[in-house]
Amino acid sequence: MTATDPYTVRCFQHCDRTQNILCFSIPLICPLCGRSTTETESRIPPYVLPSPFVQAQKHPFAIIIKPTLGTFLQNYTDASNLHIGLTDSQGVTFDYDEEGVNINAPGWDQCVSIEMIQTSGDFSSEWDLTLRRLSKSDLWTKYRYHEDEYNCFDFVIQFLWKVRLHHVNPALRSKSALCQELVVQQTRRAGQYISIYRHIHSHGYLCQMVK
């Protein structure tokens, strides 16, 4: 989402320095003091609350995560299955599912991104070449796919091993470590934003104590 999106979360303080007001659009009447927000000055002017969700194509060299079904903001719960993929140096997406390897498939415009490297040198070329070779390998055909035992997480972890990132990041040493130390951590943070978003969507605003 962007600052021009009608569902961008905004935050401001109107009358109480201990309370933030979060909303999509600034309410005409302050829910705390009942005064007009257009005729009285805010303590802190509205600013956009950063969203954890991004368009994968704008985040190269990354692990990308989304719900298997639907989107984070509309459909995600703690019980939802997650789908994971990768981007190359140009933000082209690669993921593995029951159809085999998908390249630039739709549905990655509201995902969590974990940047793996920051480079434009030789390793950039190695990343792209390895990803394309892996995507064409017979190891990743639709016939080998298994929902629990040979899935998108196996595809991602095998790629990261091939580019030797598990030597520098312990969270990449196994599929279970990847899930617990990276994926769960990121989705837990995203869950806080989802709760705020859905409350505002239902009630129009959220008053939040300043910690």
Summary of the structure (lengths in Angstrom):
residues: 211
radius of gyration: 20.6
end to end distance: 25.7
largest distance: 66.3
contacts: 592
relative contact order: 0.17
helix: 34%
strand: 24%
